Amino acid sequence: MNEILYKLIHHKSYRMHFLNSDFVKINISKELIPDLLTIDKEQLIASSERVANKLLFGDHQGGRGLKSIFNDTLTAWELQNQRNCMELIFDFLESSEFEKYQEVPFTDSGSVICIEQAFYEFINLNHWNKSNPLEGLVRNEFLINTFKTLSTCKTPNFYLDPSFIKKNKNCFYSVQIYEYKLNGNTIEQIPHYILYASTKNKLISGEISALIADILYYENSNPIDKMGGLVKKYKVSINEYLNTCKKLKDMGILGND
């Protein structure tokens, strides 16, 4: 019964079948129907709207909503689709990506992810994949806000996907390549690297060179082999390479080397 009540509040299509008394489509047994019919339908709709509003706008206890975390993404989605983003939130609540989010019951705690990643995966799968110039918008907001959390919480209670977030002895970090760059009101195809890092002292985010991206990518490689390969690849001097590594160490980003 608890799972049915959860779906009635969180899953719009499930709720609509229930409100239309179409119990066969939502696989509700005949034994449960009399109890379910005592549910106040107006209260059910109001409860579902409260859940969606809390997810979108946050709450008075300081919880941030998706509107705060993904403001640019939601604005762009509304402009592109000519729909209110609340429709997107109802779709997200019903998605498998939301089910991996930590506050959802009936899920395996080993697969728990943060709300930022859940929403990114939902948008990436259903709306903007990596071939879409707007994918970089939602990926950047996902990562910058996740690293804001990591900068204040060094032992997160959610799964850190290693395809996005890496950890060394000094910090959490991520190096992402983006194919498109926002230039004013236009999007141009300009491949570039962005570093996100949460060190002991601060949150770091910004564009980096391909050399720095590779120094971090090959962080756990043999130091001599790595230096020789990258010096040759980027046509820099050994001193320039070592100075770059020192700067990364001084910033609290580079763990080895």
C-alpha positions as CSV (number, residue, x, y, z in Angstrom):
1,M,0.0,0.0,0.0
2,N,2.8,2.4,0.8
3,E,4.3,2.0,-2.6
4,I,0.9,2.7,-4.2
5,L,0.5,5.9,-2.2
6,Y,4.0,7.0,-3.2
7,K,3.2,6.5,-6.9
8,L,-0.2,8.3,-6.5
9,I,1.6,11.4,-5.2
10,H,4.8,11.3,-7.4
11,H,3.7,9.7,-10.7
12,K,1.4,11.9,-12.7
13,S,0.3,9.2,-15.2
14,Y,-0.4,6.7,-12.3
15,R,-2.4,9.4,-10.5
16,M,-4.4,10.2,-13.6
17,H,-5.4,6.6,-14.1
18,F,-6.5,6.4,-10.5
19,L,-8.5,9.6,-10.7
20,N,-10.2,8.2,-13.8
21,S,-10.9,4.9,-11.9
22,D,-8.9,3.0,-14.4
23,F,-7.5,0.5,-11.8
24,V,-6.5,-2.2,-14.4
25,K,-3.9,0.0,-16.1
26,I,-2.1,0.7,-12.8
27,N,-2.4,-3.0,-11.6
28,I,-4.2,-2.4,-8.4
29,S,-5.8,-5.5,-6.9
30,K,-9.5,-5.5,-6.2
31,E,-8.9,-6.0,-2.5
32,L,-7.3,-2.6,-2.2
33,I,-9.8,-0.6,-4.2
34,P,-12.3,0.0,-1.4
35,D,-9.6,1.5,0.9
36,L,-8.1,3.6,-2.0
37,L,-11.5,5.0,-2.8
38,T,-11.6,6.7,0.6
39,I,-8.7,9.0,-0.6
40,D,-9.8,12.6,-1.0
41,K,-9.0,13.3,-4.7
42,E,-8.6,17.0,-4.2
43,Q,-6.2,16.4,-1.3
44,L,-4.3,13.9,-3.5
45,I,-3.8,16.5,-6.2
46,A,-2.8,19.2,-3.7
47,S,-0.2,16.8,-2.2
48,S,1.3,16.0,-5.6
49,E,1.5,19.7,-6.4
50,R,3.2,20.4,-3.0
51,V,5.8,17.8,-3.8
52,A,6.5,19.2,-7.2
53,N,6.7,22.8,-5.9
54,K,9.1,21.7,-3.1
55,L,11.3,20.0,-5.7
56,L,11.3,23.0,-8.0
57,F,11.5,25.9,-5.5
58,G,12.9,24.3,-2.3
59,D,11.6,24.7,1.2
60,H,11.7,27.0,4.2
61,Q,14.3,24.7,5.9
62,G,17.0,25.8,3.5
63,G,16.6,23.1,0.9
64,R,17.4,24.4,-2.5
65,G,15.1,23.6,-5.4
66,L,15.9,22.8,-9.0
67,K,15.0,26.3,-10.0
68,S,17.9,27.5,-8.0
69,I,20.3,24.8,-9.0
70,F,19.4,24.6,-12.8
71,N,18.1,28.1,-13.4
72,D,19.7,28.6,-16.8
73,T,18.7,25.1,-17.9
74,L,15.1,25.5,-17.0
75,T,14.9,28.9,-18.6
76,A,16.3,27.5,-21.8
77,W,14.0,24.5,-21.7
78,E,10.9,26.7,-21.3
79,L,12.0,28.9,-24.2
80,Q,12.8,26.0,-26.5
81,N,9.6,24.0,-25.7
82,Q,7.2,26.9,-24.9
83,R,6.0,25.0,-21.8
84,N,6.1,25.7,-18.1
85,C,8.9,24.0,-16.4
86,M,6.5,22.5,-13.8
87,E,5.5,20.0,-16.6
88,L,9.1,19.0,-16.8
89,I,9.2,18.5,-13.0
90,F,6.2,16.2,-13.0
91,D,7.9,14.2,-15.8
92,F,11.1,14.0,-13.7
93,L,9.2,12.8,-10.6
94,E,8.0,9.9,-12.6
95,S,11.4,9.0,-14.1
96,S,13.8,6.2,-13.3
97,E,16.5,8.9,-12.8
98,F,14.5,10.3,-9.9
99,E,14.2,6.9,-8.4
100,K,18.0,6.8,-8.1
101,Y,17.9,10.0,-6.0
102,Q,18.6,9.5,-2.3
103,E,15.3,10.7,-0.9
104,V,13.2,8.1,-2.7
105,P,12.0,5.1,-0.8
106,F,11.9,1.5,-2.1
107,T,15.4,1.9,-3.8
108,D,18.8,0.2,-3.2
109,S,20.9,2.6,-1.2
110,G,24.0,1.5,-3.1
111,S,22.6,3.3,-6.2
112,V,21.8,6.5,-4.5
113,I,22.8,9.7,-6.4
114,C,22.5,13.4,-5.6
115,I,19.6,15.4,-7.0
116,E,21.9,17.3,-9.3
117,Q,23.1,14.1,-11.1
118,A,19.6,12.7,-11.2
119,F,18.2,15.7,-13.0
120,Y,21.2,15.9,-15.4
121,E,20.7,12.3,-16.4
122,F,17.0,12.8,-16.9
123,I,17.6,15.8,-19.2
124,N,20.5,14.1,-21.0
125,L,18.4,11.0,-21.7
126,N,15.1,12.6,-22.6
127,H,15.9,16.1,-24.0
128,W,19.5,17.2,-24.6
129,N,22.1,14.5,-25.3
130,K,25.8,15.3,-25.9
131,S,25.2,16.2,-29.6
132,N,22.9,19.0,-28.5
133,P,24.6,22.3,-27.8
134,L,22.4,22.9,-24.7
135,E,23.7,19.7,-23.1
136,G,26.7,21.6,-21.8
137,L,24.4,24.0,-20.0
138,V,22.8,21.4,-17.8
139,R,26.1,19.5,-17.3
140,N,27.8,22.6,-16.1
141,E,25.0,23.5,-13.6
142,F,25.0,19.8,-12.4
143,L,28.7,19.9,-11.7
144,I,29.1,23.4,-10.3
145,N,26.3,22.7,-7.8
146,T,27.6,19.3,-6.9
147,F,31.0,20.7,-6.2
148,K,29.4,23.4,-4.0
149,T,28.0,20.6,-1.9
150,L,31.3,18.8,-1.8
151,S,33.1,22.0,-0.7
152,T,31.0,22.0,2.5
153,C,30.6,18.2,2.9
154,K,33.7,16.1,2.7
155,T,31.9,12.8,3.4
156,P,28.9,13.0,1.0
157,N,26.0,10.6,1.6
158,F,25.5,10.0,-2.1
159,Y,27.3,8.0,-4.8
160,L,30.1,9.8,-6.6
161,D,30.0,8.7,-10.2
162,P,33.7,8.3,-11.2
163,S,32.9,9.2,-14.8
164,F,32.2,12.7,-13.5
165,I,33.9,13.1,-10.1
166,K,37.4,11.9,-9.1
167,K,39.1,12.1,-5.8
168,N,42.7,12.3,-4.8
169,K,44.4,12.9,-1.4
170,N,43.7,16.7,-1.6
171,C,40.4,17.2,-3.3
172,F,37.4,16.1,-5.4
173,Y,37.8,17.2,-9.0
174,S,36.4,16.9,-12.5
175,V,37.8,17.8,-15.9
176,Q,35.1,18.1,-18.6
177,I,35.4,18.9,-22.3
178,Y,32.6,20.9,-23.8
179,E,32.1,21.2,-27.5
180,Y,30.1,24.4,-27.4
181,K,30.6,27.8,-25.7
182,L,28.0,30.4,-24.9
183,N,29.0,33.7,-26.3
184,G,26.5,36.4,-25.4
185,N,23.2,35.1,-26.8
186,T,24.8,32.8,-29.3
187,I,26.3,29.3,-28.9
188,E,29.5,28.7,-30.8
189,Q,31.3,25.3,-31.5
190,I,34.5,25.9,-29.5
191,P,35.9,22.8,-27.8
192,H,37.3,23.7,-24.4
193,Y,38.1,22.2,-21.0
194,I,36.5,23.2,-17.6
195,L,37.9,22.2,-14.3
196,Y,35.7,21.8,-11.2
197,A,37.4,21.2,-7.9
198,S,36.6,21.2,-4.2
199,T,39.8,21.6,-2.2
200,K,40.3,21.9,1.6
201,N,39.9,25.7,1.3
202,K,37.6,26.5,-1.6
203,L,35.6,25.7,-4.6
204,I,37.4,26.1,-7.9
205,S,35.8,26.3,-11.4
206,G,37.1,27.6,-14.6
207,E,38.5,27.0,-18.1
208,I,41.9,25.3,-18.2
209,S,44.4,24.4,-20.9
210,A,44.6,21.0,-22.6
211,L,48.0,20.5,-20.8
212,I,46.4,20.9,-17.4
213,A,43.6,18.6,-18.4
214,D,46.1,15.9,-19.3
215,I,48.2,16.4,-16.2
216,L,45.1,15.6,-14.1
217,Y,43.8,12.9,-16.5
218,Y,47.1,11.0,-16.2
219,E,47.6,11.9,-12.5
220,N,48.3,8.3,-11.4
221,S,50.6,7.5,-14.3
222,N,54.4,7.1,-13.9
223,P,55.6,10.7,-13.3
224,I,58.7,10.4,-15.5
225,D,56.7,8.8,-18.4
226,K,53.9,11.3,-18.0
227,M,56.3,14.3,-18.0
228,G,58.1,13.1,-21.1
229,G,54.9,12.4,-23.0
230,L,53.2,15.7,-22.2
231,V,56.3,17.8,-22.7
232,K,56.6,16.3,-26.2
233,K,52.8,16.5,-26.9
234,Y,52.4,20.1,-26.0
235,K,55.9,21.3,-27.0
236,V,56.6,22.9,-23.6
237,S,59.8,22.9,-21.6
238,I,60.4,20.7,-18.6
239,N,60.5,23.9,-16.4
240,E,57.1,25.0,-17.8
241,Y,55.6,21.6,-17.2
242,L,57.0,21.5,-13.6
243,N,55.8,25.0,-12.9
244,T,52.3,24.1,-14.0
245,C,52.3,21.0,-11.7
246,K,53.6,23.2,-8.8
247,K,50.7,25.7,-9.3
248,L,48.2,22.8,-9.3
249,K,49.8,21.5,-6.1
250,D,49.7,25.0,-4.5
251,M,46.1,25.3,-5.3
252,G,45.4,22.0,-3.5
253,I,44.3,20.2,-6.7
254,L,47.2,17.9,-7.7
255,G,47.5,14.9,-5.3
256,N,50.5,13.1,-6.7
257,D,53.5,14.2,-8.8
